[in-house]
Structures are given as C-alpha cells and as structure tokens.
Amino acid sequence: MATRKEDYLEHLFVGTNHQYMMFFTQKGKVFWMRVYEIPEGTKVSKGRALQNLINIENDDKVKAFLVTQDLKDTEYINSHYVIM
C-alpha cells in the first residue's frame, strides 16, 4: 500500500518507547497506550487508523493527544493541564 499524492502528515509526536500516549475524545473519554504499542511505519507507509488502535465509538473523535512519562507522577499532574 503506497501513499497517495493528496496524503499529508497531520500530527507528529515525539516520545520514547516506555512513555504513555493519551488520547482525549470529544465525549470526554481518555484512552492511553505505551508508545511501543503503536505500530512503527516508514516514511512511505500508509499508516493505520487510530480507531484500529483504541476502542473508540464510531461517533466519537479524538480531539487532543498528550505524551507523558508516567500516569502516576503527581508533580506532573499538579503542574500540567489539558484544556479543550
């Protein structure tokens, strides 16, 4: 499967393998997974739809992304906020 001429990169995130990637939906749900669980692609690969990686409802959409080291880091939780 190759990329098409009209395909473009929408988001780029940097994280290490053991960090968590959090996905915030418009319905207020949060999904997370380790970065190493996200399939690796090449610069010419098509990629996979996010709906194939997390259990999101068909009528819900991901509105924000966040990469964090630890889900239990109280210093991080008390000094970082997500406003949508």
Buried (B, 14 or more C-beta within 10 A) or exposed (E): EEEEEEEEEEEEEEBEEEBBBBBBBEEEBEBBEEBEEBEEEEEEEEEEEBEEBBEBEEEEEBEEEBEBEEEEEEEEEEEEEEEE
